[in-house]
Each structure stands twice: as structure tokens, then as C-alpha cells.
Amino acid sequence: QTSLGPLAAAFLDAFPDVLLEVAADDRFVDMVADDIDVVVRVNPRPDSDLVGRCFLRNRQVLVAPPGLRQPAPDAPPDRPATFPAVQRTGAAPGESWRVVDEASGQERLFHPKAVLRLTSPLSVRDAVLAGAGAALIPRTIAVDALASGRLVSWGLSTQPATELWVLHGSHRLVSPKVSAFVDFVCRYFGDEGQPDLLTRG
């Protein structure tokens, strides 16, 4: 959502003869039935009908407003220190967040107390900016606020990075326009590696 407009404009500047039509939709689309050339998916499962490339690996960062006091690291296990937290809808009750301090490399375990749940990562970030609590959010949507001091980092999550893939059908001749778009997305996000394939077995 934050990169789509600039990316699309840059692609059209490079390929002015291509008509680019983009739909931002959270539903799981059927590429054939919906006549879609390319999809972007988060952590996609292997699929024999799709191939593509991972163009972004995004770590989660635990962010907080500067005025929110960070819990003490030496709280007793039977009485863990909690703090107000903004969570994604569907988060497991009583979950803990393990993060690594980027400066010291020290691991810490946090115990969030949910005060608000939202479906969108951008909404979660904005609620933290407004002072509602701390939250785990993708690092890419926190960079500007961290740089400006509007948010502070309590550490990077130890969970595996979220992967974003650009995918297209594998069982038909790939058009030059689709190939150009896939390559462009990967270059736009700085991917210089070999193409990844997303195929089943």
C-alpha cells in the first residue's frame, strides 16, 4: 500500500506503452477466472501453477511511542511485566513477543496486554503513533517514523522475515509485459539475486 503508487508511476515512466491496471484486494484471487496477469502475495504456499520471485523480505520490529516506558527486563517469571499493545486482529491471547536489541544483540521477551486490535498493519502503526501502545509491525512501514523519532524501537522480532512474492502463471507463455513487470518490481526493491521459483515438489 505504501509503495504501490510510486512503483506504478516508475514502471509507466520506463514502459509508457503499457497500460497498467492495479487492484489492491485482500481476497485470494483466481488468476485465470479473474483474468489477472500478476499477483503479489505474502508468504505464498508452493503452487504448481505459479512461479515468481521473492522481491522483499521484511522483518518485524517492536515499536512504541517515545513516551511509553519499556518494561524492566528482570520481572519475575510468575509476574511478567506487561504493557499496552496494539495487535493485529486474530492474534493469539496471551502471546509473547521475543525480540533482539539491535545495538546490544540481547534477546528480550515481552508480554503485551492488548488494548486494541486492528486488521491493517498501517492502522496498527498509526495507532502506535497516536500513543495507544506498542506493536510489532513490518519494518518497512516504520522506517520513516523511527528515523524522525516519532517511534522508538524495542528490538527486532526473532520470527522469520515476512516474504513478498510477485507471481504469474507457469503453464503458459509469459508475455514480454509480464516479464518486464516482474523484473522491474525486483529491481525496484533492490533484488539482484537469481529468480526464485515457487513450485510444488
ABEGO torsion letter per residue (X at the ends): XAAAAAAAAAAAAABAABBBBBBBBABBBBAAAAGBABBBBBGBBBBAABBEBBABBBBBBBBBBAABBBBBAABBAABBBBBBBBBBBGBBBGBBBBBBBAAAGBBBBBBBBBABBBABAAAAAAAAAAGAEBBBBBAAAAAAAAAAGABBBAEBBABBBBBBBBBBBAABBBBAAAAAAAAAAAAAAGBABBBBBBBBX
